[in-house]
Amino acid sequence: MKILLYLSSLILITNVSSCKKVNDEYSYTDTTISYKKADWLEVSDKGTLGLLQFWYPVTNANGQEGGYFGHGSNGANPGFNYWLQAQALDVLVDAYNRTTLLSERVLYKNYIDKWYIGVQAKHNSTGNADDVRNFEDNYVDDMEWIGLAALRAYQATGDHKFYVLTQHMWESIFLDLRGYNESAPYYGGIFWLRSASGKNACSNGPGSLLCMKLYEHTGDEKYLTYAEKVYDWLRNNLFNSSTGAVYDNVVINAEGVANVQKVALSYNQGTFLGTALELYKVTGRQMYLDDAKLSANYTIGRKVKPESRVLQAEGEEQNQVFRGIFIRSFLELTRYEKLDEKSRSTYVDAMERFGQYIWQAGSATYNIDANNTCLMFSNVWDESPVSYEFSQQMTGCMLVDAVNQLNTAGFIKQSY
């Protein structure tokens, strides 16, 4: 994953925030929109239908039909961005899990299967049409996301090839010194690039989360051990335990001087809190739950727009999906049964507000043909979309699906 670095402005924001007391409590006075009762299931389905407008068919060397999601504006660019395919698979799995109709499950399983063929056809490094090594990449975090999404696909559908893929991704990271490495000068953590680089939150957060998901699935202690090691390294090197900020990366030069890039992106806030929550569930250690809440509070307290209080955009193109990554972990924390009610109330309030804004102000109806429409989401959740983008569509899909899950579970009352 190549993060589009618009960091100068973010560094300024981060530094200013750290110089004065900032209220991390989620509150708002803006009344630009009035909440309306929504059919969040329909909103979610319409959003997923919008994402499918970015789907492109491709045929592999064996003549099998597959597909992938094109990266660009208004569905006109079939360009291939590898790590975003994992996020798109997650949205397909969301839709598969959400529906109760057999016909829709068959439809989404077909897309999931074609994804497996199509991504290999576009990202083929072996010359073989079907080989899990095709999913290997120089960007370690990309492999982590493929592993996480493939595990969800396996758990949803029972299709074993996705579990094989997850296992291969884990081995390519943790059994390869180009990924996880405890040698000097970093003494732990996961490299961002196999070709040598600094160590980033964007590789350590999803890496530790992948370990936890595999531990929960298998009960194999080795995954828990690695999860704790990576989390500890990330916490000790890139986490501000006073504010809850998760910094972007650290590079140590030849003289042993560490340079920490103190930028807090919602992507890293989300994977950090997600791992912390899973570690707390398994160990019961209070520090982990405290870390998860601190990361969540930082994000919804400091990374929101001043008036509407929705999560602010963090750039263009692939950066647009970062908030969706946060939303996934934020959902799990919000509905965790042992979360204190004060925090839950605050988090539900934030999630509902995010959803109401993107539904009422940050989306547009798109005519697919004479008989079918879908919803297209904006990168700026309180403003109408000025163009249709693959990454911003995924984030919108992740958000409204999360709101739908909270609504279905009875956390959102819709008493208005």
Buried (B, 14 or more C-beta within 10 A) or exposed (E): BEBEEEBEEBEEBBEEBBEEEEEBEBEBEBEEBEBEEBEBBEBBBBBBBBBBBBBBEBBBEEEBEBBBBBBBEEBEBBEBBBBBBBBBBBBBBBBBBBBEEEEBBEBBBEBBBBBBBBBBBBBBEEEBBBBBEBBBBEBBBBBBBBBBBBBBBBBBBEBEBBBEBBBBBBEBBBEBEBBBBEEEEBEBBBBBBBEEBBBBBBBBBBBBBBBBBBBBBEEEEEBBEBBBBBBBBBBEBBBBEEBBBBBBBBBBEEEEEEEBBBBBBBBBBBBBBBBBBBBBBBEEEEEBBBBBBBBBBBBBBBBBBEEBBBBBBBBEBBBBBBBBBBBBBBBBBBBBEEBEEEBBBBBBBBBBBBBBBBBBBBBBEBEEEEEEEBBBBBBBBBBEBEEBBBBBBBBBBBBBBBBBBBBEEEBBEEEE
